[in-house]
């Protein structure tokens, strides 16, 4: 089985590189003495800071804030061309060279270079398909951990995140681009630059494996990382 390690490690590192930390809510002290004896009016939820509303409601879709265009593009550049995007291809290429996969590519430095270039190109294609599709559909493909404490719900959240994304309101929706991306990248590699004996059928098979492993790896991101 070729290139299984690559999508797994890539997702882990891209997850860390794309992770965002929320700023703590600072409450301003009131230094003016209260002279009125009448009770203070009840706070309007619309005036309550977003951080406080999220804490009280515990609802992911209401706490969610859709990233702006700049953040989405920077995330794409990081996952497709950033420093961590080359770690997966390097590890995968090392294992492929050791196993002589594909055997037509030599088990030496030249063979490693060809495998590494292939894996890097596959990653760029996959991330580009996800980014382009997400922009067209106005979706956020980033992985977000579940806020539920139920193990079963967290596991299902992790698995379905492999083929879902968030829309502008924070709702989880089907993301066809995340399903198509691994198939497009693997079919491209097996039909364009892989040895002639490889075909689109091999790419479809490897794309299916990549999709399953990507969804399964989210379990580690949910419970371990």
LUMFIKOL-963413 format. One record per residue (C-alpha): residue number from 1; residue in one letter; x, z, y. Coordinates in Angstrom, 3 decimals. Layout:
N
ATOM  nr rest       px       pz       py
ATOM NUM    A        X        Z        Y
...
//
This chain:
225
ATOM  nr rest       px       pz       py
ATOM   1    X    0.000    0.000    0.000
ATOM   2    X    1.580   -1.106    3.231
ATOM   3    X    1.485    0.368    6.677
ATOM   4    X   -0.679    3.421    5.798
ATOM   5    X    1.720    5.847    7.443
ATOM   6    X    1.755    3.888   10.690
ATOM   7    X   -1.867    4.307   11.848
ATOM   8    X   -1.882    7.981   10.818
ATOM   9    X    1.207    9.042   12.750
ATOM  10    X    0.329    6.785   15.679
ATOM  11    X   -3.048    8.404   16.156
ATOM  12    X   -1.559   11.901   16.050
ATOM  13    X    0.997   11.187   18.753
ATOM  14    X   -1.365    9.144   20.908
ATOM  15    X   -3.866   11.969   20.680
ATOM  16    X   -1.304   14.402   22.147
ATOM  17    X   -0.181   11.893   24.810
ATOM  18    X   -3.803   11.215   25.873
ATOM  19    X   -4.992   14.871   25.780
ATOM  20    X   -6.189   16.302   29.131
ATOM  21    X   -6.380   19.884   30.207
ATOM  22    X   -9.168   21.060   32.486
ATOM  23    X   -8.191   22.942   35.640
ATOM  24    X   -9.348   26.576   35.779
ATOM  25    X  -12.279   27.303   38.042
ATOM  26    X  -11.177   29.387   41.002
ATOM  27    X  -13.737   31.619   42.585
ATOM  28    X  -13.368   32.273   46.286
ATOM  29    X  -13.728   35.901   47.340
ATOM  30    X  -16.286   36.794   49.991
ATOM  31    X  -14.611   38.827   52.719
ATOM  32    X  -17.710   39.073   54.979
ATOM  33    X  -19.703   42.325   54.559
ATOM  34    X  -23.250   41.919   53.288
ATOM  35    X  -25.678   43.389   55.827
ATOM  36    X  -28.954   42.120   54.436
ATOM  37    X  -30.871   44.430   52.136
ATOM  38    X  -32.933   41.623   50.628
ATOM  39    X  -31.913   40.415   47.163
ATOM  40    X  -29.765   37.318   47.029
ATOM  41    X  -31.595   34.147   46.026
ATOM  42    X  -31.139   32.930   42.478
ATOM  43    X  -28.327   30.444   42.112
ATOM  44    X  -29.376   26.849   41.728
ATOM  45    X  -27.864   25.198   38.680
ATOM  46    X  -27.235   22.091   40.732
ATOM  47    X  -24.923   24.158   42.990
ATOM  48    X  -23.141   25.843   40.099
ATOM  49    X  -19.613   24.527   39.552
ATOM  50    X  -19.322   22.180   36.590
ATOM  51    X  -16.883   24.435   34.716
ATOM  52    X  -19.368   27.305   34.829
ATOM  53    X  -22.289   25.126   33.740
ATOM  54    X  -20.287   23.865   30.778
ATOM  55    X  -19.377   27.387   29.765
ATOM  56    X  -23.009   28.533   29.905
ATOM  57    X  -24.614   25.509   28.317
ATOM  58    X  -22.049   24.681   25.654
ATOM  59    X  -23.262   21.099   25.566
ATOM  60    X  -20.520   18.521   25.229
ATOM  61    X  -22.441   15.646   26.812
ATOM  62    X  -23.187   17.656   29.985
ATOM  63    X  -19.632   18.958   30.278
ATOM  64    X  -18.154   15.507   29.687
ATOM  65    X  -16.730   13.452   32.521
ATOM  66    X  -16.132    9.750   31.942
ATOM  67    X  -12.494    8.865   32.781
ATOM  68    X  -11.963    6.509   35.676
ATOM  69    X  -10.525    3.013   35.327
ATOM  70    X   -6.994    4.118   36.147
ATOM  71    X   -6.959    6.838   33.475
ATOM  72    X   -8.384    4.474   30.868
ATOM  73    X   -5.756    1.837   31.616
ATOM  74    X   -2.890    4.338   31.591
ATOM  75    X   -4.080    5.655   28.234
ATOM  76    X   -4.091    2.115   26.859
ATOM  77    X   -0.573    1.429   28.127
ATOM  78    X    0.662    4.674   26.606
ATOM  79    X   -0.897    4.013   23.199
ATOM  80    X    0.158    0.366   23.082
ATOM  81    X    3.559    0.424   24.794
ATOM  82    X    4.479    4.057   25.473
ATOM  83    X    7.430    5.843   23.825
ATOM  84    X    5.288    7.506   21.143
ATOM  85    X    3.753    4.169   20.154
ATOM  86    X    7.055    3.194   18.490
ATOM  87    X    7.354    6.270   16.290
ATOM  88    X    4.687    5.151   13.830
ATOM  89    X    6.112    1.655   13.414
ATOM  90    X    9.617    3.052   12.942
ATOM  91    X    8.567    5.463   10.184
ATOM  92    X    6.325    2.883    8.534
ATOM  93    X    9.044    0.232    8.652
ATOM  94    X   11.546    2.606    7.059
ATOM  95    X    9.226    3.274    4.130
ATOM  96    X    8.334   -0.394    3.787
ATOM  97    X   12.002   -1.353    3.734
ATOM  98    X   12.743    1.273    1.104
ATOM  99    X    9.883   -0.059   -1.044
ATOM 100    X   10.718   -3.705   -0.217
ATOM 101    X    7.259   -4.429    1.115
ATOM 102    X    6.849   -7.311    1.505
ATOM 103    X    9.556   -8.265   -1.005
ATOM 104    X   10.267  -11.547    0.812
ATOM 105    X   11.764   -9.556    3.677
ATOM 106    X   15.219   -8.308    2.776
ATOM 107    X   16.040   -4.680    2.099
ATOM 108    X   18.549   -4.407    4.927
ATOM 109    X   18.762   -4.123    8.684
ATOM 110    X   17.276   -7.568    9.207
ATOM 111    X   14.333   -6.760    6.953
ATOM 112    X   13.750   -3.474    8.759
ATOM 113    X   13.757   -5.254   12.115
ATOM 114    X   11.137   -7.746   10.909
ATOM 115    X    8.903   -4.991    9.571
ATOM 116    X    9.311   -2.929   12.719
ATOM 117    X    8.436   -5.886   14.963
ATOM 118    X    5.411   -6.615   12.767
ATOM 119    X    4.131   -3.045   12.956
ATOM 120    X    4.645   -2.873   16.715
ATOM 121    X    2.748   -6.130   17.177
ATOM 122    X   -0.097   -4.888   14.981
ATOM 123    X   -0.375   -1.745   17.074
ATOM 124    X   -0.482   -3.702   20.332
ATOM 125    X   -3.207   -5.971   18.947
ATOM 126    X   -5.272   -3.062   17.643
ATOM 127    X   -5.031   -1.044   20.854
ATOM 128    X   -5.789   -4.134   22.941
ATOM 129    X   -8.955   -4.873   20.961
ATOM 130    X  -10.112   -1.267   21.328
ATOM 131    X   -9.343   -1.201   25.046
ATOM 132    X  -10.975   -4.554   25.816
ATOM 133    X  -14.073   -3.754   23.785
ATOM 134    X  -14.386   -0.318   25.340
ATOM 135    X  -14.165   -1.757   28.847
ATOM 136    X  -16.840   -4.341   28.111
ATOM 137    X  -19.176   -1.785   26.523
ATOM 138    X  -18.255    0.941   29.034
ATOM 139    X  -17.202    3.391   26.337
ATOM 140    X  -14.505    6.030   26.038
ATOM 141    X  -12.765    5.680   22.630
ATOM 142    X  -10.624    8.818   22.975
ATOM 143    X  -10.912   11.462   20.250
ATOM 144    X  -12.471   14.729   21.400
ATOM 145    X  -12.585   17.829   19.227
ATOM 146    X  -15.977   19.205   18.323
ATOM 147    X  -17.130   22.377   20.080
ATOM 148    X  -19.174   23.430   17.048
ATOM 149    X  -18.049   26.367   14.915
ATOM 150    X  -19.720   24.965   11.813
ATOM 151    X  -17.117   23.515    9.432
ATOM 152    X  -19.449   20.869    8.059
ATOM 153    X  -20.442   19.632   11.506
ATOM 154    X  -16.821   19.559   12.610
ATOM 155    X  -15.824   17.550    9.544
ATOM 156    X  -18.607   15.034   10.122
ATOM 157    X  -17.668   14.801   13.789
ATOM 158    X  -14.072   14.013   12.832
ATOM 159    X  -15.039   11.331   10.327
ATOM 160    X  -17.574    9.561   12.503
ATOM 161    X  -15.149    9.529   15.441
ATOM 162    X  -13.310    6.779   13.574
ATOM 163    X  -16.137    4.383   14.460
ATOM 164    X  -17.837    5.994   17.455
ATOM 165    X  -17.069    6.568   21.135
ATOM 166    X  -18.687    8.158   24.176
ATOM 167    X  -20.709    6.314   26.776
ATOM 168    X  -20.751    7.161   30.473
ATOM 169    X  -23.230    9.998   29.999
ATOM 170    X  -21.123   11.560   27.230
ATOM 171    X  -23.398   10.562   24.359
ATOM 172    X  -21.800    9.588   21.049
ATOM 173    X  -22.502    5.929   20.299
ATOM 174    X  -21.380    3.318   17.790
ATOM 175    X  -18.134    1.603   18.809
ATOM 176    X  -17.832   -1.825   17.157
ATOM 177    X  -14.447   -2.408   18.747
ATOM 178    X  -12.944    0.546   16.832
ATOM 179    X  -14.224   -0.938   13.580
ATOM 180    X  -13.043   -4.465   14.353
ATOM 181    X   -9.572   -3.554   15.709
ATOM 182    X   -7.759   -2.757   12.415
ATOM 183    X   -9.211   -5.884   10.779
ATOM 184    X   -8.158   -8.114   13.663
ATOM 185    X   -4.610   -6.746   13.735
ATOM 186    X   -4.078   -6.921    9.962
ATOM 187    X   -5.626  -10.362    9.537
ATOM 188    X   -3.462  -11.630   12.393
ATOM 189    X   -0.271  -10.333   10.815
ATOM 190    X   -1.000  -11.599    7.306
ATOM 191    X   -1.990  -15.079    8.492
ATOM 192    X    0.498  -15.637   11.308
ATOM 193    X    3.904  -14.127   10.539
ATOM 194    X    3.722  -12.651    7.036
ATOM 195    X    5.043  -14.702    4.072
ATOM 196    X    2.874  -17.672    3.086
ATOM 197    X    1.487  -16.040   -0.040
ATOM 198    X   -0.447  -13.563    2.145
ATOM 199    X   -3.900  -14.573    3.363
ATOM 200    X   -6.767  -13.352    5.520
ATOM 201    X   -8.190  -11.615    2.467
ATOM 202    X   -5.099   -9.411    2.297
ATOM 203    X   -5.537   -8.612    5.971
ATOM 204    X   -9.178   -7.656    5.495
ATOM 205    X   -8.261   -5.357    2.641
ATOM 206    X   -5.523   -3.671    4.618
ATOM 207    X   -7.832   -3.422    7.634
ATOM 208    X  -10.362   -1.550    5.518
ATOM 209    X   -7.705    0.872    4.340
ATOM 210    X   -6.514    1.402    7.909
ATOM 211    X  -10.045    2.117    9.106
ATOM 212    X  -10.644    4.687    6.373
ATOM 213    X   -7.295    6.377    6.927
ATOM 214    X   -7.831    6.482   10.697
ATOM 215    X  -11.185    8.188   10.246
ATOM 216    X   -9.783   10.562    7.636
ATOM 217    X   -6.808   11.493    9.789
ATOM 218    X   -9.205   12.789   12.402
ATOM 219    X   -9.848   15.673   10.025
ATOM 220    X   -6.276   16.802   10.582
ATOM 221    X   -6.665   16.408   14.320
ATOM 222    X   -9.837   18.459   14.225
ATOM 223    X   -8.683   21.347   12.032
ATOM 224    X   -4.867   21.337   12.258
ATOM 225    X   -3.550   19.840   15.490
//
